[in-house]
Amino acid sequence: FVQDGRLPIANNWIENQIRPSAIGRNNWLFAGSLRAGQRAAAVMSLIQSAKLNGHDPYEYLKDVLARLPTQKNSCIDELLPHRWTPTTQ
């Protein structure tokens, strides 16, 4: 930001986005195993991505988990947060 005045000095927005992960880091220190930790990280990533794409994480995961068993492998990317459209009920 010293050489380009268009860049903001503060990064409060991103700090607020990562705060829940930073606060819970000590609480999540013991996930049970390395694989459990990797799975937890993947789920947290999906939740945060859903939020950033304007979706309710609960509704997103509920819909995706219901559709996942019948989704064709060639169309699996349609369930990613940035491409997801909810099913009508």
CORRA-V39010 format. One record per residue. D_FIRST is the distance of its C-alpha to the first C-alpha in whole Angstrom. Layout:
D_FIRST / D_FIRST
This chain:
0 / 4 / 5 / 5 / 6 / 7 / 5 / 7 / 7 / 10 / 12 / 15 / 17 / 16 / 18 / 20 / 21 / 22 / 23 / 27 / 27 / 25 / 28 / 31 / 30 / 33 / 35 / 35 / 35 / 39 / 39 / 43 / 42 / 39 / 40 / 40 / 36 / 35 / 37 / 35 / 32 / 33 / 34 / 31 / 29 / 31 / 31 / 27 / 27 / 30 / 28 / 25 / 27 / 29 / 32 / 34 / 34 / 38 / 39 / 37 / 39 / 42 / 42 / 41 / 43 / 46 / 45 / 44 / 48 / 49 / 46 / 47 / 45 / 44 / 42 / 40 / 37 / 38 / 38 / 34 / 32 / 30 / 33 / 36 / 38 / 40 / 44 / 46 / 49
